Amino acid sequence: MSAADSTLRVAHLDADAFYVSVELLRHPELRGVPVVVSGSGPRAVVTTASYEARRYGVGSAMPASRARRLCPQAVFLPPDFPFYREASSRIMAIIREHVERVEVVGLDEAYLDLDGLFSPRAAMRRLVAEIKASTRLTCSVGIGPNKLVAKVASDAEKPAGMVALTREQACERFATSPPGLVPGIGPKTSERLTALGITTLAALADAPESVLTASFGPRMGRELRRRGRFESDGVVGAPRKVASESRERTFDHDITAREQLHEALSRMAGELCESLRRHGRRGRTIGIKVRLDDFTTVTRAHTLEVATDETGLVTSEALRLLDEYAPPRPVRLLGVRMAGFASGSGEGADASAPGAQPPALAVQAGQLALPLAHAQ
């Protein structure tokens, strides 16, 4: 093994345009044409776009209405998550046959611990070849000394890419890239960095820590600088603490009727409690989220004396909070949340399991988290 290979301890495997690719297994006649997987409502967003559609500027999380304007000739397909979960299970089973320690972080991606493998690159080439032969799906792989380098490397040469980088090589290769290239540095953080004159990863890596901590606080400031340098201590498969779980819906049309709001909130509370029981979780804090038609967003919460996963209790508390708030305007989005999990509640559930919530290596709420799972 070369000295460079000895530093390649982590791989990030990402199935290329996963939802679209799975759809093409049953719609082979659509190969080579722009395909977009998205909902059909007026507020639907793009789940995944084929690479042919991406050439027109269509991207994930974009409003479907905009995607239709950018690429009117595209074929739009509704998402079928049970079908995608089945395909994901096949991929993850193959991965586990090759690698002992695997951290699944979404239906279409996972981190792999490469320690002990004689030739990490060759091992990953064999793995993606077997996945393609077995499932007819292609994957891109990034290999590096840590999860951060591996994640960025896997996106560098899609589709069917294989990129291996040391930390120093990653710093050099992506020096002129914007900070937003690094997972967890979102648009709001990028805007604040730009206001400080920091527009590249090299500038972020070289920024005085005092400047960053003055603007973002000690913890977040230090973490930003570390990410600019591609430094990460995350361990593959390390258990993560689940702080909360929620369900929310953005309605196709704003809702004013109390009965409709009650029906929607009750349904979400039922889904939430079903998932809590499946993962062995019970919580004490029940909360709701209400976004009005003018985008005013309000949250309300109540903490119980005893943790629960009972649908009736969670539903009644959520409805009570909603009625006490009494939305003064039409409601655009509604959600219910459970937090304050009891000691011993299930944590670190496999992200590929039905109903599992996307993991996030959170440093500060809403920012500096690795965004790894799909939005339903």
WODACOR-V776167 format. One record per run of one state. SS is the DSSP state (H for helix, E for strand, L for the rest). FROM is the first residue (numbers start at 0). LEN is the number of residues. If there is no record, write none. Layout:
BEGIN
ss=SS from=FROM len=LEN
ss=SS from=FROM len=LEN
END
This chain:
BEGIN
ss=L from=0 len=4
ss=H from=4 len=3
ss=L from=7 len=2
ss=E from=9 len=6
ss=L from=15 len=2
ss=H from=17 len=9
ss=L from=26 len=1
ss=H from=27 len=3
ss=L from=30 len=4
ss=E from=34 len=4
ss=L from=38 len=6
ss=E from=44 len=5
ss=L from=49 len=1
ss=H from=50 len=4
ss=L from=54 len=8
ss=E from=62 len=1
ss=H from=63 len=7
ss=L from=70 len=4
ss=E from=74 len=3
ss=L from=77 len=3
ss=H from=80 len=18
ss=L from=98 len=3
ss=E from=101 len=5
ss=L from=106 len=2
ss=E from=108 len=5
ss=L from=113 len=6
ss=H from=119 len=16
ss=L from=135 len=3
ss=E from=138 len=6
ss=L from=144 len=2
ss=H from=146 len=8
ss=L from=154 len=7
ss=E from=161 len=3
ss=L from=164 len=2
ss=H from=166 len=7
ss=L from=173 len=5
ss=H from=178 len=3
ss=L from=181 len=5
ss=H from=186 len=9
ss=L from=195 len=5
ss=H from=200 len=6
ss=L from=206 len=2
ss=H from=208 len=8
ss=L from=216 len=1
ss=H from=217 len=11
ss=L from=228 len=15
ss=E from=243 len=12
ss=L from=255 len=2
ss=H from=257 len=21
ss=L from=278 len=4
ss=E from=282 len=10
ss=L from=292 len=4
ss=E from=296 len=12
ss=L from=308 len=2
ss=H from=310 len=15
ss=L from=325 len=5
ss=E from=330 len=11
ss=L from=341 len=22
ss=E from=363 len=1
ss=L from=364 len=2
ss=E from=366 len=1
ss=L from=367 len=9
END
